[in-house]
């Protein structure tokens, strides 16, 4: 069936129907987006996808609302918003439209659902308090998207629709960046796994370029690895490996004697010709060549006592 109209409610908007629109307008770019509460429009019919309005959830009929009772729930009884429902039924096609490889499709669909879609669902349904974000409560994506609504004294027949249209590309940028980031991590994981195999029992992992590596190191169980080197533009970087994703603590730090030094001072402190920079926090250093980066890495391993 050809989709000719994407229908959601008029008036003020929230993150769930805005983000749903991101998905649907990518899949049906020729369809007209209608914001209305007119009964004729929000009644299921040929060529329409209706979402966040209509008080029904019937995927076969093309209507995806969550305000009715009983409301649609996930398998774990957490509530859906319209975004969650649209992602459930159209997410795989959306990922294909973004050229995500089939081999990664289910994994990225699940990851995006849990890490991006579910929080929107919970906030929209009042199942999650914004206060859980603490001082960052006003900087969550739903909160930021709602700042794009017109102010109370900027009214007019088309004020909400114009604001919605202006907010749509902003929301799209966040969704596509989140998807592209997840896809990139899957590509990086395969490269890191190959590099780990090549490294064997060495303490230093050499990568062909800068890329996310910690998750793959953990997945491979490569607990022996302490440092990573890789080319970076015209020089080489030497970095530490964090103990976990929510900590800045490293498995091993770069030598304290290098902290904050650059160029000749760092060369003198390290004894390595080509040493260029070491961050004061000792989590990254830079060298002019692969050989210099490897030498610095070997010295860091030796100082760590590993």
Protein Blocks (a to p, Z undefined) as FASTA:
>chain_A
ZZfbdcddehjddfklmmmmmmmmmmmmmbccdddfbfklmpccehiacehihjiacfkn
opacfkbccddddfkopacdfklmmmmmmmmmmmmmnopafklmmmmmmmmmmmmmmmmm
mmmnopacfklnmmmlmmgfklmmmmmpccfklgcfklmmmmmmmmmmmmmmmmmmmmmm
mmmmmmmmmmmmmmmmmnmmafbdcdfbdcdfklmmmmnopakbmbdcddehjbccdddd
dfbfkbcbdfbdcdfklgopahjlmmmmnopghiabdcfklpaccdfbfklmmmmmmmmm
mmnoZZ
